[in-house]
Amino acid sequence: RSLSRSKSPWMVVGWMGVVAAFVILSYYSVVAGWCMHYAWHAVTETFNGMSNEEIEGMFGAVYANPALSTMWHLIFMGITISIVVAGIKEGIELWVKILMPVLLGLLMILLVYSIQSGGFMDGLRYLFTPDPEQFEFGRSSLAALGQGLFTLSVGMGALITYGSYLRRDDDLTATTTTVGGVDTVIALLAGLVIFPIVFAAMLEPDAGPGLVFVTLPIAFADMGGAGMLLAPVFFILLTFAALTSAISLLEVATAYFIDERGWTRTKAALGTGGLIAALGIPSAVAGGSALFGEGMANLTSRVPILFGEDGVGWLDLMDYFAESWLLPLGAMGISLFVGWRVPSDAREAGFKAGSSLKWLYPGWVVLLRYVIPIIIFVLFLNEIGMIDLNN
């Protein structure tokens, strides 16, 4: 608004970031709650002595138990809200300084085991050998875009919110380059941890929740004593990783109400956190609810080009809405706004202030104006069926 005019249509892009924070955290906290549930079972050694069939049925039972999923969802949201209420330095910054090193340490412990697990080379081949038969250009490219936007918090307002807390002379270009690089390294390390463990146990690397909540617990159970030590490490790591992301998402919505409505941080965090927790309840109960499970699947099956003939439940619908619509369109809107609407002197000053990489500016503008919007627009047209990139 301040860079264009009052009641500017560009404000829709900003609103999309706030909406994305609400939508993503509403179902993300449900999945994080499942991680907490499995961490609890891993710490109490529930997996010890369970058969593969029992572990496999465990996730289905959790997913189909509305009360259990809702309980963990609300506990996770309560922890997230309490950290954001504490503020930037005493809450977010303090806890991230604790959680991130612990997360990296746990990851390295798992990596050491993974390297000597016996499945490391199989994991390398699985990760880095292309499989043309599994590749659909349009859908795979949109999924990759969604993952990139999701993991870097691009298109959802998180980086804009955190960026507003930095000093004007902080080196943004060096910082963002470092963040992108470290994010990629951590993602690769996670893959090098997970897939060798799966192959060492001679299991299939199924995608999605099945990999984390079925395949890996079976692998840990098959390891015996080592698995009983590694399972808590893995699920605590997963919970910590989810918590750091959840803090960022809640801060976006909280910052909006602090800046725009004049609310106190406590009121904003409690209010937005409470609304998000309520919005997440349909995702939490979807596995055991005729309305949000089968009913939603029947409704979405009427749009087979987007959801397939079987449709999707509420949780998957929220995920699709965020990853395939809000994040790509938000990223495209931000690119177009900064590339075309922001005054050139303000844009250049913002990029170069404190920067050690000023020479990147011309290429950055070209990316914002042309490359990024065109790529996202083409992939979006493919997603809604107006073009077919697979042919």
C-alpha positions in Angstrom: 0.0 0.0 0.0 2.8 2.5 0.9 4.7 1.7 -2.3 1.6 2.0 -4.6 -1.5 3.8 -3.2 -4.3 3.5 -0.7 -6.8 0.7 -1.6 -4.4 -0.6 -4.3 -5.4 -3.9 -5.9 -1.8 -5.0 -5.3 -2.8 -5.3 -1.6 -4.5 -8.6 -2.6 -0.9 -10.1 -2.9 -0.3 -9.1 0.7 -3.6 -10.5 1.8 -2.7 -13.8 0.1 0.4 -14.1 2.4 -1.7 -13.7 5.5 -4.3 -16.2 4.2 -1.5 -18.7 3.3 -0.2 -18.5 6.8 -3.6 -19.3 8.2 -4.3 -22.2 5.8 -0.9 -23.8 5.9 -0.5 -23.7 9.7 -4.0 -25.1 10.2 -3.2 -28.5 8.6 0.6 -28.3 9.2 0.0 -28.4 12.9 -2.1 -31.6 12.6 0.8 -33.4 10.8 3.2 -31.9 13.5 0.9 -33.3 16.1 1.2 -36.8 14.6 5.0 -36.3 14.8 4.6 -35.5 18.5 2.4 -38.6 19.0 5.1 -40.8 17.3 7.9 -39.1 19.3 6.0 -40.0 22.5 5.6 -43.7 21.4 9.3 -43.8 20.4 10.5 -42.4 23.7 8.3 -44.9 25.6 9.5 -47.7 23.3 6.0 -48.6 22.2 7.5 -49.7 18.8 9.6 -52.3 20.6 8.2 -55.7 20.0 5.4 -54.6 17.6 5.0 -56.5 14.4 5.2 -54.8 11.0 1.5 -55.2 10.6 0.8 -53.6 13.9 3.0 -50.6 13.1 1.5 -50.3 9.7 -2.0 -50.2 11.2 -0.9 -47.7 13.9 -0.9 -44.7 11.5 -4.4 -45.6 10.1 -5.7 -45.8 13.7 -4.2 -42.4 14.5 -5.5 -40.8 11.3 -9.0 -42.2 11.9 -9.1 -41.1 15.6 -10.5 -37.5 15.6 -10.0 -37.0 19.4 -6.4 -38.1 19.3 -5.4 -36.0 16.3 -7.3 -33.0 17.6 -5.6 -33.3 21.0 -2.0 -33.3 19.5 -3.0 -30.6 17.1 -4.1 -28.3 19.9 -1.0 -29.1 22.1 1.3 -28.2 19.2 -0.6 -25.0 18.5 -0.5 -24.2 22.2 3.4 -24.5 22.2 3.6 -22.4 19.0 1.4 -19.7 20.4 3.3 -19.5 23.7 6.6 -18.9 21.8 5.2 -16.2 19.6 3.5 -14.5 22.5 6.9 -14.2 24.2 8.0 -11.9 21.4 10.8 -11.7 18.8 13.9 -11.8 21.1 12.5 -13.6 24.2 10.4 -16.0 22.1 11.1 -16.7 18.5 14.8 -15.8 18.4 15.6 -17.5 21.7 13.8 -20.8 20.8 15.2 -20.9 17.2 18.7 -20.5 18.6 18.0 -23.5 20.8 16.0 -25.6 18.4 18.1 -25.2 15.2 21.5 -26.4 16.6 19.7 -29.3 18.4 18.0 -30.2 15.1 21.2 -30.2 13.2 22.9 -32.2 15.9 20.2 -34.9 15.8 20.4 -34.9 12.0 24.1 -35.6 12.1 23.6 -38.5 14.6 21.2 -40.1 12.2 23.5 -39.4 9.2 26.4 -41.2 10.9 24.1 -44.3 11.5 22.8 -44.0 7.9 26.3 -44.1 6.4 27.1 -47.4 8.0 23.6 -48.9 7.8 24.3 -51.0 4.7 21.8 -49.1 2.6 23.7 -45.9 2.0 24.6 -46.6 -1.7 21.1 -47.7 -2.5 19.9 -44.4 -0.9 22.3 -42.5 -3.1 21.1 -44.2 -6.2 17.5 -43.6 -5.3 18.0 -39.9 -4.7 20.2 -39.0 -7.6 19.3 -41.4 -10.4 16.6 -39.9 -12.6 13.6 -42.2 -13.4 11.9 -40.9 -16.7 9.0 -43.3 -16.2 8.0 -41.5 -13.0 8.4 -38.0 -14.4 5.4 -35.9 -15.6 6.8 -32.6 -16.6 3.9 -30.4 -15.7 2.8 -32.0 -12.4 6.4 -32.7 -11.3 7.5 -29.1 -12.1 4.6 -27.6 -10.1 5.3 -30.0 -7.2 9.0 -28.9 -7.3 7.9 -25.2 -7.4 5.5 -25.8 -4.5 8.2 -27.5 -2.5 10.8 -24.8 -3.2 8.3 -22.1 -2.1 7.2 -24.1 0.9 10.6 -24.9 2.3 11.9 -21.3 1.8 8.7 -19.7 3.0 8.4 -17.8 -0.3 5.0 -16.4 -1.3 3.5 -16.7 2.2 4.7 -13.4 3.8 7.2 -15.1 6.2 10.3 -13.6 4.7 8.7 -10.2 4.3 7.7 -10.3 8.0 11.2 -11.4 9.2 12.8 -9.0 6.8 11.0 -6.2 8.5 12.8 -6.9 11.7 16.3 -6.5 10.2 18.3 -3.3 10.1 18.4 -1.4 6.8 22.1 -1.9 6.5 22.0 -5.7 7.0 23.3 -7.7 4.1 20.1 -9.2 2.7 21.6 -10.6 -0.5 24.3 -12.6 1.4 21.8 -13.7 4.0 19.3 -15.0 1.5 22.0 -16.7 -0.5 23.2 -18.5 2.6 19.6 -19.4 3.6 18.9 -20.9 0.2 22.2 -22.9 0.2 21.8 -24.2 3.8 18.2 -25.1 3.2 19.3 -27.2 0.2 22.1 -28.9 2.1 19.8 -29.8 5.0 17.2 -31.2 2.6 19.8 -33.4 1.0 21.1 -34.5 4.4 17.6 -35.5 5.4 17.3 -37.6 2.2 20.7 -39.2 2.9 19.4 -40.1 6.4 16.0 -41.4 5.5 16.4 -43.5 2.4 19.4 -45.5 3.4 17.6 -46.6 6.6 14.6 -47.6 4.5 16.7 -49.6 2.0 18.8 -51.2 4.8 15.5 -52.6 6.2 14.6 -53.8 2.7 11.5 -51.7 2.6 9.9 -49.6 -0.2 10.4 -45.8 -0.1 6.8 -44.9 -0.3 6.0 -41.2 -0.6 4.0 -39.0 1.7 2.9 -39.8 5.2 3.4 -43.5 4.7 7.2 -43.0 4.5 7.5 -41.1 7.8 4.7 -42.8 9.8 4.8 -46.4 8.5 8.0 -47.3 6.7 10.5 -45.6 9.0 8.9 -46.9 12.3 9.0 -50.4 10.8 12.7 -49.9 9.9 13.5 -48.6 13.4 11.6 -51.6 15.0 13.6 -54.0 12.8 16.9 -52.6 14.0 16.4 -53.8 17.6 18.3 -51.8 20.2 19.8 -49.3 17.8 16.3 -48.5 16.4 14.9 -47.9 19.9 17.6 -45.2 20.3 17.2 -43.7 16.8 13.4 -43.6 16.6 13.1 -40.9 19.4 15.9 -38.9 17.9 14.2 -38.9 14.5 10.7 -38.0 15.6 11.9 -35.4 18.1 14.0 -33.9 15.2 10.9 -33.9 13.0 8.8 -32.2 15.7 11.5 -29.5 16.3 11.7 -28.8 12.5 7.9 -28.5 12.4 7.9 -26.1 15.4 10.4 -23.7 13.8 8.3 -23.5 10.7 5.1 -23.1 12.6 6.6 -20.2 14.6 7.3 -18.4 11.3 3.8 -19.0 10.0 2.0 -17.8 13.1 4.3 -14.7 13.2 3.0 -13.6 9.8 -0.6 -13.5 10.9 0.3 -12.1 14.3 2.4 -9.3 12.8 -0.5 -8.3 10.5 -2.8 -7.6 13.5 -0.1 -5.9 15.5 0.8 -3.5 12.6 -2.6 -3.0 11.0 -5.0 -3.3 13.9 -2.9 -2.1 16.7 -3.3 -5.2 18.8 -0.9 -6.2 21.5 1.4 -9.1 20.7 -0.4 -11.3 23.3 -3.8 -10.5 21.9 -2.7 -11.0 18.3 -0.9 -14.3 18.9 -3.7 -15.7 21.0 -6.4 -14.5 18.6 -4.8 -15.6 15.4 -3.5 -18.8 16.9 -6.9 -19.6 18.2 -8.5 -19.1 14.8 -5.9 -21.2 13.1 -6.3 -23.9 15.7 -10.1 -23.9 15.0 -9.5 -24.0 11.2 -7.3 -27.0 11.7 -9.9 -29.1 13.5 -11.5 -30.3 10.2 -8.1 -31.5 9.1 -7.6 -33.2 12.4 -10.9 -35.0 12.2 -10.9 -35.7 8.5 -9.8 -39.3 8.8 -12.7 -40.2 11.0 -15.3 -37.8 9.8 -17.9 -38.5 7.1 -18.3 -34.8 6.5 -14.6 -33.7 6.1 -13.3 -37.1 4.9 -15.6 -39.0 2.5 -18.0 -36.1 2.0 -15.2 -33.8 1.0 -13.7 -36.5 -1.2 -17.0 -36.9 -3.0 -17.3 -33.1 -3.5 -13.7 -32.7 -4.9 -14.1 -35.8 -7.2 -16.3 -33.6 -9.3 -13.2 -31.8 -10.5 -11.1 -34.8 -11.6 -8.6 -32.7 -13.5 -7.4 -31.3 -10.1 -8.1 -34.0 -7.6 -8.6 -37.3 -9.5 -11.7 -39.3 -9.7 -11.5 -40.3 -6.0 -11.2 -36.7 -4.8 -9.4 -35.7 -1.6 -10.3 -35.0 2.1 -10.2 -31.7 3.9 -6.5 -31.9 4.9 -5.3 -32.7 1.4 -7.6 -30.1 0.0 -6.0 -27.4 2.3 -2.6 -28.6 1.2 -3.5 -28.5 -2.4 -5.0 -25.0 -2.1 -1.8 -23.7 -0.4 0.8 -25.4 -2.4 -0.8 -25.2 -5.9 -2.6 -21.9 -5.6 -1.7 -19.5 -2.7 2.1 -20.0 -2.8 2.7 -19.9 -6.6 0.3 -17.0 -7.1 1.6 -15.2 -4.1 5.2 -15.6 -5.4 4.2 -14.4 -8.8 2.4 -11.4 -7.4 5.4 -10.4 -5.3 7.7 -10.8 -8.3 5.5 -8.6 -10.5 4.9 -6.0 -7.8 8.6 -5.6 -7.0 9.7 -5.9 -10.6 7.1 -3.5 -12.2 5.2 -1.5 -9.5 7.8 -0.5 -6.9 9.7 2.7 -8.0 13.1 1.7 -9.5 15.1 3.9 -7.1 13.4 2.3 -4.0 13.8 -1.2 -5.4 17.5 -0.6 -6.1 18.2 1.0 -2.8 16.5 -1.8 -1.0 18.5 -4.4 -2.8 21.9 -2.7 -2.5 21.6 -1.4 1.1 24.4 -3.2 3.0 24.8 -5.7 0.2 28.1 -7.4 -0.6 26.6 -8.7 -3.9 25.4 -5.5 -5.5 26.4 -6.8 -9.0 23.5 -9.3 -8.8 20.9 -6.5 -9.0 20.4 -6.4 -12.8 19.9 -10.2 -13.1 17.6 -10.1 -10.1 15.3 -7.6 -11.8 15.2 -9.7 -15.0 14.2 -12.7 -12.9 11.5 -10.8 -11.1 10.0 -9.1 -14.2 10.1 -12.0 -16.7 11.5 -15.4 -15.8 9.7 -16.1 -12.5 6.2 -14.8 -13.5 6.3 -16.6 -16.8 7.4 -19.9 -15.4 4.8 -19.8 -12.6 2.0 -18.7 -15.0 2.8 -21.6 -17.4 2.8 -24.2 -14.7 -0.4 -22.8 -13.2 -2.2 -23.0 -16.6 -1.0 -26.6 -16.8 -2.4 -27.3 -13.3 -5.9 -26.0 -14.1 -5.9 -27.9 -17.5 -5.7 -25.0 -19.9 -2.4 -26.4 -21.4 -0.7 -29.8 -21.2 3.0 -29.8 -20.6 3.2 -33.6 -20.5 2.6 -33.8 -24.2 
